[in-house]
Amino acid sequence: MSGSAIKSTPMSADKQPVICRDCGQINQLAIEPPVKRCPACQSPRLLKHDELLELGIAHLDCDAFYAAVEKRDNPDLHDKPVIIGGGRRGVVSTCCYIARIYGVHSAMPMFQALAACPDAVVVPPNMEKYAQVGGQVRQMMQDLTPLVEPVSIDEAFMDLRGTHRLHGGAPAQTLVHLVKRIEREIGISVSIGLSHNKFLAKLASDIDKPKGFSIIGEAETLSFLAKLPVGRLWGVGKAMQARLERDGIRYVSQLQNMDESDLARRYDSLGLRLARLARGQDSRTITPRAPNKSISSETTFNEDLTAYADLEKHLWHLSERTARRCKKQNMAGKTIVLKLKADRFSALTRNHGLPNATQLADVIFETSRQMLQQLMKDKPGTSYRLIGVGVANLVTAEGADPLDLADPDQQKRKAAEQAMDKLRHKFGDDTIKKGRGL
């Protein structure tokens, strides 16, 4: 029976809409005594909520995304604690839920993570692979609605309101089928939050990870928020949380009982936002994000580098990686961007405009190398912990890298790179390398 058909049926006071998270069937089942298994498939994974059939704003969050992808690709890692990160001086990008049991968490210094979980398997991050998998998840979401707003590589909002007829069921039912499709076709798990606005949908997706599906309805909004610490409100960081606690405000219930004008007087515009969020009010719409404005690659070193030759070696590999990404997306850039991060975490960025858009590693490298040479002359002796290179001012690849009469060898280099691309596509990225890449 479809969700839309159920929605039109008057709800009995002693019954509640229930969806099976395994088969997706929706029923109206008695509240007392509670039904513990799906009448259709006998699964115990039932989701019950009075507003199950009405809510349509969702937040999807991939569970321990990087680690989940690595475990999918290497079954030997399935039951092991996995940390995604790199190097002795690096930090944890993410970790699986087994590692989290030992106290490992994102942004923890690697040496601390390994001290807490010495048996962990450390896997260097593969951002290109994660971006590809994240894109697959995103495409499945966009198959259901154009109103998908990415938050990061592994999470996004969806607006499924008004899609009952299109998908033959309520948004909750559509989301159950989406979760099953992601697990079946991509091989990772996700958690879902469903509510009546973005703020609450995001809160809901964090309630029962991993493989969670949680709902916050309009009727329960105030009571649900009241018991939360103020740090759970969107935009309240550690500094603001500490300030609120110094003022004796620790829980959202206290904000709910305060006058909006008083909060605005104390905390300016943030006070107004606190007053509204404490009551579950969020007027933000779900807006599909504009296409990427740049394509880039970067790497963090295990130890700071000072010598130009060492930095140049990394620059070539990053130029190749950026060029591959451009070609995969059929994009080219009119501006080359060089990024360096010094040992004191100060970021340095240099840009150079090109007469024609490019997607060639040779052009990206030669242009960024000149910027690197000049920067090191301007700042001699500086040590760097990160280098990155990218292209900006993106356009489609048609017409990129045209014939340059002032550079008679340019077309030869272009043809050589295209030939190498074909070999790599057929036999793998490590099949052939230029001399500087060895």
C-alpha positions in Angstrom: 0.0 0.0 0.0 1.5 3.4 -0.9 2.2 6.1 1.6 0.0 8.6 -0.3 -3.0 6.2 0.1 -2.4 5.9 3.8 -2.1 9.6 4.3 -5.6 10.2 3.0 -7.0 7.6 5.5 -8.2 9.2 8.8 -5.9 8.3 11.7 -7.4 6.4 14.6 -6.4 7.7 18.0 -5.2 4.3 19.0 -3.1 3.7 15.8 0.1 5.1 14.5 1.8 5.1 11.1 4.7 2.7 11.0 7.3 2.0 8.2 9.4 -1.0 7.9 13.0 0.0 7.3 13.7 -3.3 5.5 10.8 -3.8 3.1 9.5 -0.2 3.1 5.9 -1.1 3.7 3.8 1.5 5.6 1.0 0.4 8.0 -1.2 1.9 10.6 -0.6 -0.3 13.6 -2.1 -0.3 17.1 -0.1 1.7 19.7 -1.1 -0.7 22.5 0.0 -3.4 22.6 3.0 -2.2 20.5 3.7 -4.2 17.3 7.3 -5.3 17.3 7.6 -6.8 13.8 6.6 -5.8 10.3 3.4 -7.6 9.3 4.8 -8.1 5.8 8.4 -9.3 6.3 8.7 -9.8 10.1 11.6 -7.4 10.4 12.0 -5.8 13.8 13.3 -2.6 12.2 10.2 -0.5 12.5 10.0 3.3 12.5 7.0 4.7 14.2 6.0 8.4 14.4 2.7 10.3 14.3 4.0 12.7 11.6 5.8 10.0 9.6 3.7 10.6 6.4 3.8 14.4 6.5 7.5 15.4 6.9 9.6 16.0 3.9 12.9 17.8 4.8 15.7 15.2 5.1 19.4 15.2 5.9 21.5 12.3 4.7 24.9 11.6 6.3 27.2 8.8 5.2 28.4 6.7 8.2 32.2 7.1 8.9 32.4 7.7 5.1 36.2 7.5 4.3 36.6 4.4 6.5 33.5 2.8 5.1 34.7 3.1 1.6 38.1 1.6 2.5 36.4 -1.3 4.3 34.2 -1.9 1.3 37.2 -2.1 -1.0 39.3 -4.2 1.4 37.2 -6.9 3.2 40.2 -7.8 5.4 39.5 -4.5 7.2 35.9 -5.3 8.0 36.3 -6.2 11.7 39.3 -4.0 12.4 39.7 -0.5 13.8 40.5 1.7 10.8 41.9 5.2 10.9 42.0 7.4 7.8 44.9 9.8 8.1 48.6 10.0 7.4 52.0 10.5 8.7 53.5 10.8 12.1 52.6 14.5 12.3 49.2 14.1 10.7 45.8 14.1 12.2 42.8 11.7 12.0 40.6 12.6 9.0 38.0 10.1 10.2 37.8 6.6 11.7 35.4 3.7 11.8 33.1 3.1 14.7 35.3 0.3 16.1 38.1 2.8 16.5 35.7 5.3 18.1 35.1 2.8 20.9 38.8 3.4 21.9 38.3 7.2 22.0 39.7 8.0 18.5 37.9 10.9 16.8 38.3 13.2 13.9 41.0 15.9 14.1 42.9 14.0 16.8 46.7 14.0 16.4 47.8 10.7 14.9 50.2 9.8 17.7 47.4 10.2 20.2 45.0 8.1 18.1 47.6 5.3 17.9 48.3 5.4 21.6 44.6 5.0 22.3 44.1 2.3 19.7 47.5 0.7 18.9 46.0 -2.1 16.8 44.4 0.3 14.4 45.0 0.1 10.7 46.0 3.5 9.3 45.0 4.1 5.7 46.1 7.2 3.8 43.2 9.2 2.5 42.2 8.8 -1.2 40.2 11.9 -1.8 39.7 11.2 -5.5 38.1 7.9 -4.7 35.9 9.4 -1.9 34.8 12.2 -4.2 33.8 9.6 -6.8 31.7 7.6 -4.3 30.2 10.8 -2.8 29.2 11.8 -6.3 27.4 8.4 -6.7 25.4 9.0 -3.5 24.6 12.6 -4.6 23.4 11.3 -8.0 21.0 8.8 -6.3 19.6 11.7 -4.3 19.1 13.8 -7.4 17.3 11.0 -9.0 14.6 11.6 -6.5 14.5 15.4 -6.3 16.4 18.3 -7.9 16.3 20.0 -4.5 19.6 18.5 -3.1 21.9 20.8 -1.2 25.4 19.3 -0.5 26.9 20.2 2.8 30.2 18.2 2.3 31.5 15.3 0.4 29.4 12.9 2.5 26.3 14.7 3.5 23.5 16.7 2.0 19.9 18.0 2.5 17.0 16.9 0.4 13.5 18.5 0.0 11.0 15.7 -0.8 7.9 17.7 0.0 5.2 17.2 -2.7 6.8 14.1 -4.2 4.1 11.6 -2.9 2.6 11.0 -6.3 5.9 11.0 -8.2 7.4 8.3 -6.0 4.2 6.5 -5.0 4.6 7.1 -1.3 5.5 9.5 1.5 9.0 11.0 1.7 9.8 8.6 4.5 9.1 5.6 2.2 11.2 7.1 -0.6 14.1 7.6 1.9 13.9 3.9 3.0 14.2 2.8 -0.6 17.1 5.2 -1.1 19.0 3.9 1.9 18.6 0.3 0.7 19.7 1.3 -2.8 22.9 3.0 -1.5 23.7 -0.1 0.6 23.1 -2.5 -2.3 24.7 -0.6 -5.2 27.5 1.4 -3.5 28.2 -0.8 -0.5 28.2 1.8 2.3 25.6 2.8 5.0 24.0 6.2 5.7 21.9 7.8 8.4 18.8 9.8 7.8 17.2 12.6 9.7 13.6 13.7 8.7 11.9 16.8 10.0 10.1 20.0 9.0 13.3 22.1 8.5 17.0 21.8 7.9 18.2 22.5 11.4 16.1 19.7 12.9 16.7 17.3 10.1 20.5 17.7 10.7 20.0 17.1 14.4 17.9 14.0 13.7 20.5 12.4 11.5 22.9 12.4 14.4 20.6 10.7 16.9 21.1 7.0 16.0 24.3 6.6 13.9 25.3 4.4 12.2 22.5 3.2 10.0 20.1 5.5 11.8 16.7 6.9 10.7 15.3 9.4 13.1 12.4 11.8 13.0 11.7 15.1 14.8 8.1 16.2 14.3 6.6 19.7 14.7 4.6 18.7 17.7 7.6 17.5 19.7 10.0 20.2 18.6 10.1 22.3 21.8 10.2 19.3 24.1 12.9 17.6 22.1 15.1 20.7 22.0 14.6 21.7 25.6 16.7 18.9 27.1 19.7 19.6 24.7 22.9 21.4 25.8 23.2 24.8 24.0 26.3 23.5 22.1 23.9 21.4 19.9 22.4 24.5 18.4 23.6 25.3 14.8 26.4 27.9 14.9 27.2 27.6 18.6 30.9 26.8 18.7 33.1 26.2 21.7 33.8 29.9 22.3 30.1 30.8 22.2 29.1 27.8 24.3 31.6 28.9 27.0 30.2 32.4 26.9 26.7 31.2 27.4 27.8 28.9 30.2 29.5 31.9 31.9 26.1 33.6 31.8 24.5 30.6 33.4 22.9 29.3 30.2 23.6 25.6 29.7 20.5 24.1 28.2 18.2 25.0 25.3 15.2 25.1 27.7 16.7 28.2 29.3 16.9 30.0 26.0 13.3 29.0 25.3 12.2 30.8 28.5 14.1 34.0 27.7 12.7 37.0 25.9 14.0 37.4 22.3 14.8 41.1 22.8 16.8 40.2 25.9 18.9 37.7 23.9 19.4 40.2 21.1 20.6 42.8 23.7 23.1 40.3 25.1 24.4 38.7 22.0 23.4 41.0 19.1 22.3 39.2 15.9 23.4 35.8 17.3 21.0 36.3 20.1 18.1 36.5 17.7 19.2 33.3 16.0 19.6 31.5 19.3 16.0 32.5 20.2 14.6 31.1 17.0 16.7 27.9 16.9 15.8 27.2 20.5 12.2 27.1 19.4 13.1 25.0 16.3 12.5 27.8 13.8 14.6 27.7 10.7 13.5 29.5 7.5 16.5 28.4 5.3 15.4 26.7 2.1 17.2 23.8 0.5 19.1 25.3 -2.5 21.1 23.2 -4.9 24.7 24.3 -4.8 26.3 26.0 -7.8 29.0 24.0 -9.7 32.5 23.9 -8.4 34.4 27.1 -9.1 37.8 25.4 -8.9 39.4 22.0 -9.1 42.5 21.3 -7.0 44.7 18.8 -5.2 46.9 19.2 -2.2 49.1 17.2 0.2 50.3 17.6 3.8 53.9 16.5 4.5 55.0 14.3 7.3 57.8 16.8 8.0 58.1 20.4 7.0 59.9 21.0 3.7 62.2 24.0 3.0 64.1 23.0 -0.2 62.6 24.1 -3.6 63.5 20.8 -5.2 61.4 18.8 -2.6 58.4 21.1 -3.1 58.7 21.0 -6.9 58.5 17.2 -6.8 55.2 17.2 -5.0 54.0 20.0 -7.3 54.3 17.8 -10.4 52.3 14.9 -8.9 49.6 17.4 -7.8 49.5 19.0 -11.2 48.9 15.5 -12.8 46.2 14.8 -10.3 44.4 18.1 -10.9 44.6 17.6 -14.6 43.1 14.1 -14.3 40.2 15.6 -12.3 39.7 18.3 -14.9 39.5 15.7 -17.7 37.1 13.5 -15.8 34.8 16.4 -15.3 35.4 17.8 -18.9 36.4 21.1 -17.4 39.3 23.5 -17.9 40.5 26.5 -15.9 41.7 30.0 -16.9 43.5 30.6 -13.7 46.3 28.5 -12.0 46.2 28.7 -8.2 49.2 27.8 -6.0 48.6 27.2 -2.3 51.2 26.8 0.5 50.8 26.5 4.2 53.7 27.5 6.4 54.9 25.8 9.6 52.8 28.3 11.6 49.7 27.4 9.6 49.7 30.6 7.7 48.3 30.0 4.2 49.9 31.6 1.2 48.0 31.7 -2.2 49.2 32.9 -5.6 47.1 33.1 -8.8 48.1 33.4 -12.4 45.7 34.0 -15.3 46.2 32.2 -18.6 45.4 33.5 -22.1 43.5 30.2 -22.7 41.8 27.7 -20.4 43.8 24.5 -19.7 43.4 21.0 -18.4 46.9 19.9 -19.1 49.3 18.8 -16.3 52.2 20.3 -18.2 50.7 23.8 -18.3 49.5 23.6 -14.7 52.9 22.5 -13.5 54.9 25.0 -15.5 52.8 27.9 -14.4 52.6 26.9 -10.7 56.4 26.2 -10.7 57.1 29.8 -11.8 54.9 31.1 -8.9 56.7 28.7 -6.5 60.1 30.0 -7.6 59.1 33.6 -7.0 57.4 32.9 -3.7 60.5 31.2 -2.4 62.6 34.1 -3.5 60.3 36.4 -1.6 60.3 34.3 1.5 63.7 32.5 1.7 64.1 29.8 4.4 60.4 29.4 5.0 59.3 25.8 5.9 56.1 24.5 4.5 53.8 21.7 5.7 51.3 21.7 2.8 51.3 22.4 -0.9 48.4 22.5 -3.3 47.7 23.4 -6.9 44.5 24.0 -8.7 42.6 25.6 -11.6 39.9 28.3 -11.2 37.6 30.3 -13.4 36.3 27.0 -14.8 34.8 26.6 -18.3 33.9 23.5 -20.3 36.9 21.8 -21.9 35.8 22.5 -25.5 38.4 24.9 -27.0 40.9 24.4 -24.1 44.6 24.4 -24.9 44.5 25.6 -28.5 47.4 25.8 -30.8 50.0 28.3 -29.7 52.2 29.6 -32.5 54.6 31.1 -30.0 55.3 27.6 -28.6 55.9 25.2 -31.5 56.4 22.3 -29.1 53.1 22.8 -27.2 51.1 20.5 -29.4 53.7 17.8 -29.1 53.5 18.0 -25.3 49.7 18.0 -25.5 49.6 14.9 -27.8 52.1 13.1 -25.5 50.0 13.8 -22.4 46.8 12.7 -24.2 48.5 9.5 -25.2 49.6 8.8 -21.6 46.1 9.5 -20.5 44.8 6.8 -22.8 47.3 4.3 -21.4 46.5 5.2 -17.8 42.8 4.8 -18.5 43.3 1.4 -19.9 46.0 0.0 -17.6 46.0 2.2 -14.5 47.5 5.4 -13.3 50.9 3.9 -12.6 51.3 2.5 -16.0 53.4 5.3 -17.4 55.1 8.3 -15.8 57.1 11.3 -17.0 60.7 11.4 -15.9 60.1 14.1 -13.3 57.4 11.9 -11.8 59.7 9.0 -11.1 
